[in-house]
Amino acid sequence: MEVLRRSSVFAAEVMEVFDRSPTDKELVSQAKALCRDYINSRLIRAGVSWSKPEYNAPVPGGKLAEVSAILLRLGDELEYIRPNVYRNIARQLNISLHSETVVTDAFLAVAAQIFTAGITWGKVVSLYAVAAGLAVDCVRHAQPAMVHTIVDCLGEFVRKTLVTWLKRRGGWADITKCVVNTDPSLRSHWLVAAVCSFGHFLKTIFFVLLPER
């Protein structure tokens, strides 16, 4: 109950910052809240048992809930285009899920490569899809604690790489523009660009992450 109470208080604080220009710290907190919600959605969809109460708590209502819903909707589209790209990520990267260092290094390497050629909302959605896919792998392989590691890694990557970009756009709520008066074919175009970029990267990073022989 105490965990749920703290989660509710945190959720209210995260929602509140949408009424003004968010700070770097707030943007990172929102990023992690969105990541937890995305991961929880994918765990439920995968039928994976998950008993961490702080991850079962939904994101707060209002704008953050709207952002989360849109992020998940765009993620659905992205994963529909190439269903195999965002599944079995650990196997595709040929990594062990028993080492926090290995999981952290692999996720950050993927994240860095996704944004090598610039930042777009399509790539941000791709980043969340990767995090969720990897989290599903971790829970399936009896490594649920790694989910916390993945969320923290995403938050740290956002802090170092995406915060300035997010602030220029007024925060996470800018993603709502991706589905307002947007031609579906155009939206699919930038999603395809994101998934193709990540698919190409998987082939590259596989060799980088291979253990030394």
Disulfide bonds with the S-S distance in Angstrom:
none
